[in-house]
Amino acid sequence: MDIEVRSAPIRDAESFEAFRDLLRSVNLPCDDLSLDRHLLIGYYEDNRLIGTGALELFGPYALLRSLAVKDALRGRSLGSRITDELIDLARENKVEKIYLLTETARLFFKRKGFVDVDRKDVPAEVQASSEFSGVCSDSAVCMVKTL
Ligand SMILES: CC(C)(COP(=O)(O)OP(=O)(O)OC[C@H]1O[C@@H](n2cnc3c(N)ncnc32)[C@H](O)[C@@H]1OP(=O)(O)O)[C@@H](O)C(=O)NCCC(=O)NCCS
């Protein structure tokens, strides 16, 4: 990566709004996100938000979502770096399996060690999340990474 970036947890309303704006700009769901339920990470170049990622924790399971990098900065390993940070965060929280749904980035996640999984094999609490039960389309592929 040839740009200087820093990551920071999203905790206040203003950063949260910028986080959701970036997700809207890449057509990822964001209306169901909450500062209480989700661990949100923002990536900044200077003070400009350029990347996002989120985890929702369910005991030994986590749902990875909201991974996005601004169009102009893609292909410079930022998405990979955000994913690695989310995986580390999951490990710190004693997560054993990370699940996700994706329509466009299956091969990206495959390279990060995720494999396809049948939705019916996903734990009930993860299936009950807003992402699984509503906001993400039925055509999305479900993937899992065992830590
Ligand atoms: C998916 C996304 C976050 C990747 O970000 P990025 O910063 O471009 O990713 P990286 O530069 O770290 O890519 C790492 C590798 O994966 C590849 N890759 C990136 N996006 C990919 C995709 N959608 N499908 C397949 N491979 C992909 C890159 O070409 C790169 O390969 P290389 O190492 O051979 O050069 C970005 O494309 C994005 O924001 N997409 C729109 C939102 C989205 O679909 N998010 C995922 C749903 S949760």
The ligand as an ORCA input file, in Angstrom:
! r2SCAN-3c Opt
* xyz 0 1
  C     -14.338     -5.890     -2.006
  C     -13.508     -4.635     -1.756
  C     -13.660     -4.193     -0.294
  C     -12.016     -4.972     -2.025
  O     -11.229     -3.839     -1.676
  P      -9.786     -3.573     -2.316
  O      -9.111     -2.558     -1.484
  O      -9.900     -3.299     -3.760
  O      -9.145     -5.014     -2.122
  P      -7.585     -5.395     -2.155
  O      -6.821     -4.360     -2.920
  O      -7.140     -5.686     -0.765
  O      -7.671     -6.740     -2.981
  C      -6.896     -7.881     -2.663
  C      -6.948     -8.809     -3.875
  O      -8.301     -9.219     -4.110
  C      -8.719     -8.871     -5.443
  N     -10.109     -8.400     -5.395
  C     -10.535     -7.223     -4.945
  N     -11.883     -7.144     -5.020
  C     -12.291     -8.329     -5.540
  C     -13.570     -8.866     -5.868
  N     -14.716     -8.179     -5.690
  N     -13.620    -10.134     -6.359
  C     -12.477    -10.840     -6.585
  N     -11.233    -10.371     -6.276
  C     -11.146     -9.134     -5.769
  C      -7.772     -7.760     -5.852
  O      -7.651     -7.690     -7.253
  C      -6.475     -8.142     -5.162
  O      -5.816     -9.106     -5.927
  P      -4.203     -9.050     -6.112
  O      -3.645     -9.241     -4.723
  O      -3.925    -10.186     -7.035
  O      -3.900     -7.700     -6.667
  C     -13.892     -3.478     -2.718
  O     -13.862     -3.928     -4.043
  C     -15.281     -2.880     -2.451
  O     -15.430     -1.951     -1.659
  N     -16.329     -3.407     -3.133
  C     -17.703     -2.892     -3.000
  C     -18.345     -3.323     -1.708
  C     -18.418     -4.836     -1.565
  O     -18.793     -5.551     -2.483
  N     -18.043     -5.329     -0.356
  C     -18.063     -6.753     -0.038
  C     -19.382     -7.178      0.532
  S     -19.358     -7.321      2.299
*
